[in-house]
Amino acid sequence: MSHLVHALNTAWGWTGVEFAEDVAHSLMGHVLAIDAKGIYHYVDPDILAVTRLGDEAAAQTHMASAETRAIWRADALVEAATQRLGFTALGEVYSRTLSAILSGDYEPENLVRIDLVDLIYLTGDLARQTRDLPDGARVQLKAT
């Protein structure tokens, strides 16, 4: 089992998905994965969600949509992050700070380089902790 699949199961297993294989990931940390039953899922760390796509044909349709391609590529964010932070190292992706994820802030100063596995752990745990909050709820991060 890869480190990424282990992270997906550990951090996002509360969603009921048993991940078996990572198919691909974007430079912004989005992941296309297959579960133990062969069902495709899209893990979106930006909106703290796992979306069940279905079989391979359904996954291909989802990934081919203009909206998904734009989100997956995130050209403007990747360009801003590259200019500000440099290129990612092996295993790294770009993301936003946790406070920016919670607030929905996509400003370039909130972009970071992070190990993909670490991002999956952080966002899965954050999604679990905030899943029952109503839209617009104010969240205060505490330093530990």
N, C-alpha and C positions, 0 to 999 in steps of 0.2 A: 504494500500500500504506500503510495507517495505521501510526502509530507503535506501536500495540498489537500489530498483526499482525507487524510487524518484530521487536518484543521477543519475542513468542511463538516465532517461528522461530529467533531468535538464542539465546535462553535455554533453550528446551524442544525445539529441533530434534533434540537427541541421542536423543529418544524415538522418532524415526522419523516424526513427524507433520510435514507441510508445511502450516502454517496458511495459509488464504486470506482468511478473514473473521471478524471478531469480531461475534457476534450480540448479546450482552448481558454485563454484569458486575454483580456485587452490590456493596453498600457495604463488604463485607469482602474484596473483591478476587477473588472466584471468577469465572471466565470461561466462557461458553459460546461455542464457536467452531466454524467449519467448516473442514475441510481442503481441499486442492486437488482431492480426489476427491468432495467433497460430503458427507463423513462428519462427523457432529457429535462434538465432544469437550468434556469438562468438565475445566477446569483448576482444581485445588484447591490454592492456595498454603498452606493450613493443614496439609495432610498431605503436601505436596510430591509431588503426583501428577497425571497426566493420565489420564482415563478415556475410553476409546472408547465412544461411545453408539450409533452407527449412523446410520440414516437419520433424517429429520425426525420421523417417528412415534415412533421409539425415543427421540429426544431429548425430545419432548413428554411421553412416558410417564415418563421419568426426572425431568424437571423438575416434573411434577405429583405425584410421590410426596410423602407427608407428611414423610418424613425429609429429602429434598432441599430442600423448601420451607423447613423449619426451619433447615437449614444455610445456605441462600441468604439468608434474611432475617436470621438471627442477631439477633433482636430485642433480647435482653438485652445482648449485646456491643455492638451499635450504640448502644443507649441509654447504656450505661456510657461508651463512647468519646465520645459526643456531650457528655455531662455533664462529662467530664474534659477533653476536648480541643477542644470546640466543633464546629461543623458542618464538613464537608469542603469544600474549595474545588473548583472545576472541575478534573477530572482526578485528584482525590485519592480515596483509599479509606481505610478503617481496616484495620489489621492488627496483628500482634504483633511485638515485637522478634525479631530472628533467634534469640537465645538462647531466647526463649519458644517459638518455633516448634519448635526442636530438643527442648526439654524437654517440650512439650505443655502449657505453663502458660497458662491463659486468664484470669489475674487482671487486673483493670482497670488496674493500674499498669504492665502490660506492653503495653498498647495504644498504638498510634501512628497518626498521620496520615501517609500516604505517597502519592506519585504512583503511580498504577496501573502505568504503564510501568516505573518503578523497581522496584516490587514484583515484577513478572513477571521482570525481569532477575535480581533477587536470589534469588528462590525457585527459579527454574529452575536457576541455577548451584548453589545449595545442594543441590537435589535430585540433580543430576548428581554432585556431590562425595560425597554420603552414600548413594547408591543401593545400594551393595554392603555397607553395614554391617548387621550383624545387629540385630534388635529389641533395644532396651535398651542398645545400645552407648553408652558415654560419649564425648561429643564436647566438646572444649574449643575455644572460639573464641579466636583470637589477634587482637589489635588490630594494624592495619597503619598 
